[in-house]
Amino acid sequence: MQKVIVYLVFISCCLACGSESKLSYQTFAGQVFGTTYQIQLYGEVLDYKNKLDSVYLAINQSVNTYMPESIISRLNKGEAVSTDSIFRNIFNQSKTVYNATNGFFDPTVGTLRNAYGFGDTQPLVLPAQKLDSLMQYVGFQKVTLAPNGRLKKEKPEIYLDFNAIAKGYAVDCIANLLIAMGVENFLVEIGGEIVTRGKNLNKSQAWVVGIEHSKSELKNRSVSARIQLKDAAMASSGNYRKYRIDTLTGKKYVHTINPKTGFAKESNLLSASVIAEKDCADVDAYA
């Protein structure tokens, strides 16, 4: 009986090794959501590219504020349109993080984002002087999603912006797509938001990812740390590159905006990376 068990174990190991060796290492890279993406996977040679593109297209058509005909853009313009499942999923996840952070994660900060010049509209001159009037449009509690999928805003001028969670959500969608296609070992990265599953089979170890250095340059990027990421998600956000200087006052505004006060002030916190064994959308929002 003991010999039979040994033989069975040996056979199962050989089968596992054989099936793993047949997996093809494939990479996909390009531009999406105004940033770059990179996917590495070990799997059968299937039509991944077209399926990936269909996911990107669906998310763009739902929550991309830079696309005038997207659902979120039409809602921001005051049109009465129905939301889709992508919009509703991101809205509900945003509401969960909004409640958990006591309102410091707030998608209605889009009004202020635009005022400071980080959005898709022309920045206001001296936005600090207009904060009192703009703050009436800030507050995620002023927006509700009805059971029929219709969005209700207390004030029509409220501007929604899911950019702080949408990339992470997209990474989750791609990860779920790959899992559904039978891929067990992969790394998905969109604009620094990452999900890994399994391992890097070529190196027989967990996937290694880098955290960008705050002094890194766009054309010559460098990392401050490298870590192994196994079956987890990571998201990073930084102020060292996204800022605007007011041409009239010379004042520097960073893209981290306090929804409680409306201020976008320079801080000594240059970047943050969040790692967790959960959805990338969540860690993206918390970062």
Contacts in CASP RR format, 6 or more apart in sequence:
PFRMAT RR
TARGET T0000
AUTHOR 0000-0000-0000
METHOD contacts of the structure
MODEL  1
MQKVIVYLVFISCCLACGSESKLSYQTFAGQVFGTTYQIQLYGEVLDYKN
KLDSVYLAINQSVNTYMPESIISRLNKGEAVSTDSIFRNIFNQSKTVYNA
TNGFFDPTVGTLRNAYGFGDTQPLVLPAQKLDSLMQYVGFQKVTLAPNGR
LKKEKPEIYLDFNAIAKGYAVDCIANLLIAMGVENFLVEIGGEIVTRGKN
LNKSQAWVVGIEHSKSELKNRSVSARIQLKDAAMASSGNYRKYRIDTLTG
KKYVHTINPKTGFAKESNLLSASVIAEKDCADVDAYA
20 42 0 8 1.000
20 201 0 8 1.000
23 42 0 8 1.000
23 43 0 8 1.000
23 44 0 8 1.000
23 185 0 8 1.000
23 201 0 8 1.000
24 42 0 8 1.000
24 43 0 8 1.000
24 44 0 8 1.000
24 45 0 8 1.000
25 40 0 8 1.000
25 41 0 8 1.000
25 42 0 8 1.000
25 201 0 8 1.000
25 202 0 8 1.000
26 40 0 8 1.000
26 41 0 8 1.000
26 42 0 8 1.000
26 43 0 8 1.000
26 45 0 8 1.000
26 48 0 8 1.000
27 38 0 8 1.000
27 39 0 8 1.000
27 40 0 8 1.000
27 41 0 8 1.000
28 37 0 8 1.000
28 38 0 8 1.000
28 39 0 8 1.000
28 48 0 8 1.000
28 49 0 8 1.000
28 52 0 8 1.000
29 36 0 8 1.000
29 37 0 8 1.000
29 38 0 8 1.000
29 39 0 8 1.000
30 36 0 8 1.000
30 37 0 8 1.000
30 38 0 8 1.000
31 37 0 8 1.000
32 56 0 8 1.000
32 170 0 8 1.000
32 190 0 8 1.000
33 56 0 8 1.000
33 59 0 8 1.000
33 60 0 8 1.000
33 64 0 8 1.000
33 166 0 8 1.000
33 167 0 8 1.000
33 170 0 8 1.000
33 190 0 8 1.000
33 191 0 8 1.000
34 66 0 8 1.000
35 167 0 8 1.000
35 190 0 8 1.000
35 191 0 8 1.000
35 192 0 8 1.000
36 190 0 8 1.000
36 191 0 8 1.000
37 188 0 8 1.000
37 189 0 8 1.000
37 190 0 8 1.000
37 191 0 8 1.000
38 187 0 8 1.000
38 189 0 8 1.000
39 48 0 8 1.000
39 52 0 8 1.000
39 174 0 8 1.000
39 178 0 8 1.000
39 186 0 8 1.000
39 187 0 8 1.000
39 188 0 8 1.000
39 189 0 8 1.000
40 186 0 8 1.000
40 187 0 8 1.000
40 200 0 8 1.000
40 207 0 8 1.000
41 48 0 8 1.000
41 178 0 8 1.000
41 183 0 8 1.000
41 185 0 8 1.000
41 186 0 8 1.000
41 187 0 8 1.000
42 183 0 8 1.000
42 184 0 8 1.000
42 185 0 8 1.000
42 186 0 8 1.000
42 201 0 8 1.000
43 182 0 8 1.000
43 183 0 8 1.000
43 185 0 8 1.000
46 181 0 8 1.000
48 178 0 8 1.000
48 181 0 8 1.000
51 177 0 8 1.000
51 181 0 8 1.000
52 174 0 8 1.000
52 177 0 8 1.000
55 170 0 8 1.000
55 173 0 8 1.000
55 174 0 8 1.000
55 177 0 8 1.000
56 170 0 8 1.000
58 86 0 8 1.000
59 86 0 8 1.000
59 166 0 8 1.000
59 169 0 8 1.000
59 170 0 8 1.000
59 173 0 8 1.000
60 67 0 8 1.000
60 70 0 8 1.000
61 67 0 8 1.000
61 69 0 8 1.000
61 70 0 8 1.000
61 71 0 8 1.000
62 70 0 8 1.000
62 71 0 8 1.000
62 72 0 8 1.000
62 83 0 8 1.000
62 84 0 8 1.000
62 86 0 8 1.000
62 87 0 8 1.000
62 90 0 8 1.000
63 70 0 8 1.000
63 71 0 8 1.000
63 72 0 8 1.000
63 86 0 8 1.000
63 87 0 8 1.000
63 90 0 8 1.000
63 162 0 8 1.000
63 166 0 8 1.000
64 70 0 8 1.000
64 72 0 8 1.000
64 73 0 8 1.000
64 166 0 8 1.000
65 72 0 8 1.000
65 73 0 8 1.000
65 76 0 8 1.000
65 119 0 8 1.000
65 120 0 8 1.000
65 160 0 8 1.000
65 161 0 8 1.000
65 162 0 8 1.000
65 163 0 8 1.000
66 120 0 8 1.000
67 73 0 8 1.000
71 81 0 8 1.000
71 83 0 8 1.000
71 84 0 8 1.000
71 87 0 8 1.000
72 87 0 8 1.000
72 160 0 8 1.000
72 162 0 8 1.000
74 81 0 8 1.000
75 81 0 8 1.000
75 83 0 8 1.000
75 151 0 8 1.000
75 160 0 8 1.000
76 159 0 8 1.000
76 160 0 8 1.000
78 156 0 8 1.000
80 150 0 8 1.000
82 148 0 8 1.000
82 149 0 8 1.000
82 150 0 8 1.000
83 91 0 8 1.000
83 145 0 8 1.000
83 149 0 8 1.000
83 150 0 8 1.000
83 151 0 8 1.000
86 169 0 8 1.000
88 145 0 8 1.000
88 149 0 8 1.000
89 169 0 8 1.000
90 162 0 8 1.000
90 165 0 8 1.000
90 166 0 8 1.000
90 169 0 8 1.000
90 281 0 8 1.000
91 145 0 8 1.000
91 151 0 8 1.000
91 162 0 8 1.000
92 145 0 8 1.000
93 165 0 8 1.000
93 169 0 8 1.000
93 279 0 8 1.000
93 281 0 8 1.000
93 282 0 8 1.000
93 285 0 8 1.000
94 105 0 8 1.000
94 107 0 8 1.000
94 140 0 8 1.000
94 162 0 8 1.000
94 165 0 8 1.000
94 285 0 8 1.000
95 140 0 8 1.000
97 105 0 8 1.000
97 165 0 8 1.000
97 282 0 8 1.000
97 285 0 8 1.000
97 286 0 8 1.000
98 105 0 8 1.000
98 106 0 8 1.000
98 107 0 8 1.000
98 140 0 8 1.000
101 286 0 8 1.000
103 139 0 8 1.000
103 140 0 8 1.000
103 259 0 8 1.000
103 260 0 8 1.000
104 258 0 8 1.000
104 259 0 8 1.000
104 260 0 8 1.000
105 164 0 8 1.000
105 285 0 8 1.000
105 286 0 8 1.000
106 138 0 8 1.000
106 139 0 8 1.000
106 140 0 8 1.000
106 259 0 8 1.000
107 140 0 8 1.000
107 160 0 8 1.000
107 161 0 8 1.000
107 162 0 8 1.000
107 164 0 8 1.000
107 165 0 8 1.000
108 137 0 8 1.000
108 138 0 8 1.000
108 139 0 8 1.000
108 140 0 8 1.000
108 142 0 8 1.000
108 143 0 8 1.000
108 158 0 8 1.000
108 159 0 8 1.000
108 160 0 8 1.000
108 161 0 8 1.000
108 259 0 8 1.000
109 138 0 8 1.000
109 161 0 8 1.000
109 257 0 8 1.000
109 259 0 8 1.000
109 262 0 8 1.000
110 119 0 8 1.000
110 159 0 8 1.000
110 160 0 8 1.000
110 161 0 8 1.000
111 134 0 8 1.000
111 137 0 8 1.000
111 138 0 8 1.000
111 157 0 8 1.000
111 158 0 8 1.000
111 159 0 8 1.000
112 127 0 8 1.000
112 131 0 8 1.000
112 134 0 8 1.000
112 138 0 8 1.000
112 257 0 8 1.000
112 259 0 8 1.000
112 262 0 8 1.000
112 264 0 8 1.000
113 119 0 8 1.000
113 161 0 8 1.000
113 255 0 8 1.000
113 257 0 8 1.000
114 120 0 8 1.000
114 121 0 8 1.000
114 123 0 8 1.000
114 124 0 8 1.000
114 159 0 8 1.000
115 123 0 8 1.000
115 124 0 8 1.000
115 127 0 8 1.000
115 130 0 8 1.000
115 134 0 8 1.000
116 123 0 8 1.000
116 124 0 8 1.000
116 127 0 8 1.000
116 244 0 8 1.000
116 253 0 8 1.000
116 255 0 8 1.000
116 257 0 8 1.000
116 264 0 8 1.000
117 123 0 8 1.000
117 124 0 8 1.000
117 244 0 8 1.000
117 253 0 8 1.000
118 242 0 8 1.000
118 244 0 8 1.000
118 255 0 8 1.000
119 161 0 8 1.000
123 244 0 8 1.000
124 130 0 8 1.000
125 248 0 8 1.000
126 246 0 8 1.000
126 248 0 8 1.000
126 249 0 8 1.000
127 134 0 8 1.000
127 253 0 8 1.000
128 263 0 8 1.000
131 261 0 8 1.000
131 262 0 8 1.000
131 263 0 8 1.000
134 262 0 8 1.000
135 262 0 8 1.000
136 155 0 8 1.000
137 155 0 8 1.000
137 157 0 8 1.000
137 158 0 8 1.000
137 159 0 8 1.000
138 158 0 8 1.000
138 259 0 8 1.000
138 262 0 8 1.000
139 158 0 8 1.000
139 259 0 8 1.000
142 153 0 8 1.000
142 154 0 8 1.000
142 155 0 8 1.000
142 158 0 8 1.000
143 151 0 8 1.000
143 152 0 8 1.000
143 153 0 8 1.000
143 154 0 8 1.000
143 158 0 8 1.000
143 160 0 8 1.000
144 151 0 8 1.000
144 152 0 8 1.000
145 151 0 8 1.000
145 152 0 8 1.000
146 152 0 8 1.000
162 169 0 8 1.000
164 237 0 8 1.000
164 284 0 8 1.000
164 285 0 8 1.000
165 281 0 8 1.000
165 284 0 8 1.000
165 285 0 8 1.000
167 190 0 8 1.000
167 191 0 8 1.000
167 192 0 8 1.000
167 193 0 8 1.000
167 235 0 8 1.000
167 284 0 8 1.000
168 190 0 8 1.000
168 193 0 8 1.000
168 233 0 8 1.000
168 235 0 8 1.000
168 279 0 8 1.000
168 280 0 8 1.000
168 281 0 8 1.000
168 283 0 8 1.000
168 284 0 8 1.000
169 279 0 8 1.000
169 280 0 8 1.000
169 281 0 8 1.000
169 284 0 8 1.000
170 190 0 8 1.000
170 193 0 8 1.000
171 188 0 8 1.000
171 189 0 8 1.000
171 190 0 8 1.000
171 193 0 8 1.000
171 194 0 8 1.000
171 195 0 8 1.000
171 233 0 8 1.000
171 280 0 8 1.000
171 281 0 8 1.000
171 284 0 8 1.000
172 195 0 8 1.000
172 233 0 8 1.000
172 279 0 8 1.000
172 280 0 8 1.000
172 281 0 8 1.000
174 188 0 8 1.000
174 190 0 8 1.000
174 195 0 8 1.000
175 186 0 8 1.000
175 188 0 8 1.000
175 195 0 8 1.000
175 197 0 8 1.000
175 280 0 8 1.000
178 186 0 8 1.000
178 188 0 8 1.000
178 197 0 8 1.000
179 197 0 8 1.000
183 197 0 8 1.000
184 197 0 8 1.000
184 198 0 8 1.000
185 197 0 8 1.000
185 198 0 8 1.000
185 199 0 8 1.000
185 200 0 8 1.000
185 201 0 8 1.000
186 196 0 8 1.000
186 197 0 8 1.000
186 198 0 8 1.000
187 194 0 8 1.000
187 195 0 8 1.000
187 196 0 8 1.000
187 200 0 8 1.000
187 207 0 8 1.000
187 209 0 8 1.000
187 229 0 8 1.000
188 194 0 8 1.000
188 195 0 8 1.000
188 196 0 8 1.000
189 209 0 8 1.000
192 234 0 8 1.000
192 235 0 8 1.000
192 236 0 8 1.000
193 233 0 8 1.000
193 234 0 8 1.000
193 235 0 8 1.000
193 236 0 8 1.000
193 280 0 8 1.000
193 283 0 8 1.000
193 284 0 8 1.000
194 209 0 8 1.000
194 229 0 8 1.000
194 233 0 8 1.000
194 234 0 8 1.000
194 235 0 8 1.000
194 280 0 8 1.000
195 232 0 8 1.000
195 233 0 8 1.000
195 280 0 8 1.000
196 206 0 8 1.000
196 207 0 8 1.000
196 209 0 8 1.000
196 229 0 8 1.000
196 230 0 8 1.000
196 231 0 8 1.000
196 232 0 8 1.000
196 233 0 8 1.000
197 231 0 8 1.000
198 206 0 8 1.000
198 207 0 8 1.000
198 230 0 8 1.000
198 231 0 8 1.000
199 205 0 8 1.000
199 206 0 8 1.000
199 207 0 8 1.000
199 230 0 8 1.000
200 206 0 8 1.000
200 207 0 8 1.000
200 208 0 8 1.000
205 228 0 8 1.000
206 228 0 8 1.000
206 229 0 8 1.000
206 230 0 8 1.000
207 228 0 8 1.000
207 229 0 8 1.000
207 230 0 8 1.000
208 226 0 8 1.000
208 227 0 8 1.000
208 228 0 8 1.000
208 229 0 8 1.000
209 226 0 8 1.000
209 227 0 8 1.000
209 229 0 8 1.000
209 234 0 8 1.000
210 223 0 8 1.000
210 225 0 8 1.000
210 226 0 8 1.000
210 227 0 8 1.000
211 223 0 8 1.000
211 224 0 8 1.000
211 225 0 8 1.000
211 226 0 8 1.000
211 227 0 8 1.000
211 236 0 8 1.000
211 273 0 8 1.000
212 221 0 8 1.000
212 222 0 8 1.000
212 223 0 8 1.000
212 224 0 8 1.000
212 236 0 8 1.000
212 271 0 8 1.000
213 222 0 8 1.000
213 223 0 8 1.000
213 224 0 8 1.000
214 224 0 8 1.000
214 238 0 8 1.000
214 240 0 8 1.000
214 270 0 8 1.000
214 271 0 8 1.000
215 222 0 8 1.000
215 240 0 8 1.000
216 222 0 8 1.000
216 223 0 8 1.000
218 241 0 8 1.000
227 275 0 8 1.000
229 275 0 8 1.000
231 277 0 8 1.000
232 275 0 8 1.000
232 276 0 8 1.000
232 277 0 8 1.000
233 275 0 8 1.000
233 276 0 8 1.000
233 277 0 8 1.000
233 278 0 8 1.000
233 279 0 8 1.000
233 280 0 8 1.000
233 282 0 8 1.000
233 283 0 8 1.000
234 273 0 8 1.000
234 274 0 8 1.000
234 275 0 8 1.000
234 280 0 8 1.000
234 283 0 8 1.000
235 273 0 8 1.000
235 274 0 8 1.000
235 280 0 8 1.000
235 283 0 8 1.000
235 284 0 8 1.000
235 286 0 8 1.000
235 287 0 8 1.000
236 271 0 8 1.000
236 272 0 8 1.000
236 273 0 8 1.000
236 274 0 8 1.000
236 287 0 8 1.000
237 256 0 8 1.000
237 271 0 8 1.000
237 272 0 8 1.000
237 287 0 8 1.000
238 256 0 8 1.000
238 270 0 8 1.000
238 271 0 8 1.000
238 272 0 8 1.000
239 254 0 8 1.000
239 255 0 8 1.000
239 256 0 8 1.000
239 266 0 8 1.000
239 267 0 8 1.000
239 269 0 8 1.000
239 270 0 8 1.000
239 271 0 8 1.000
240 270 0 8 1.000
240 271 0 8 1.000
242 254 0 8 1.000
242 255 0 8 1.000
243 252 0 8 1.000
243 253 0 8 1.000
243 254 0 8 1.000
243 255 0 8 1.000
243 266 0 8 1.000
244 252 0 8 1.000
244 253 0 8 1.000
244 255 0 8 1.000
245 251 0 8 1.000
245 252 0 8 1.000
245 253 0 8 1.000
246 252 0 8 1.000
246 253 0 8 1.000
252 266 0 8 1.000
253 264 0 8 1.000
253 265 0 8 1.000
253 266 0 8 1.000
254 264 0 8 1.000
254 265 0 8 1.000
254 266 0 8 1.000
254 267 0 8 1.000
255 264 0 8 1.000
256 264 0 8 1.000
256 267 0 8 1.000
257 263 0 8 1.000
257 264 0 8 1.000
258 264 0 8 1.000
258 265 0 8 1.000
272 287 0 8 1.000
273 287 0 8 1.000
274 283 0 8 1.000
274 284 0 8 1.000
274 286 0 8 1.000
274 287 0 8 1.000
275 283 0 8 1.000
276 282 0 8 1.000
276 283 0 8 1.000
END
